[in-house]
Amino acid sequence: MSREGIEQLLYMMDMAFDAQGYEDSLLRNLRSMPEDSWLWMPPGGSRNVRMIAGHVAACKYMYWDHAFGDGTLTWNDPAGALGASIEEMQSTPDLGAREPSVGATIEWLCEGHRLFRDSVAALDDAELPRLRRPPEGGMHETRWVIAVLSHHDLYHAGEINHIRALRQGDDRWAWEEEGR
């Protein structure tokens, strides 16, 4: 029973999600966002960091359920894990009052990652080409499903990093001089 491929995928998942010392990881970017900026909306934007973090967490639960669980979750289900129903969300006009805390969102995200990662860790390499159904439908190899979630973490880590830079007013490359 070979596990070299699984171990490499786990390594990449860990790097994308929460590698210590890897500045592009999702959790490093989330944890470096000041809490008072969590709900800040960039000018012309339509997503804040809280929305992005919730989306990433929901995807982890959805992909786990469809690839390793019974495949019954819908896109309306994952948000319920944070304790607010759709009706409660709609009846509370104040965005700040209806949003879960930073800590609760990060905890939910970490639990979704742990659930998905544990399922991957239980596999051996013979499972990598096995077809599984992601939430979007169709059938894809297990390694594709795992890779998509790793790339997803990095993509949204970059978005969060960019929103932080916009919020702090320093959205330029570190090597650029001001006014250049």
Buried (B, 14 or more C-beta within 10 A) or exposed (E): EEEEBBEEBBEBBBBBBBBEEBEBBBBBBBEEBEEEBBBBBBEEEEBBBBBBBBBBBBBBBBBBBBBBBEEEBEEEEBBEBBEBEEEEEEEEEEEEEEBBEBEEBBBBBBBBBBBBBEBBBEBEBEBBEBEBEBBEEEEBBBBBBBBBBBEBBBEBBEBBBBBBEBBEEEEEEEEEEEEE
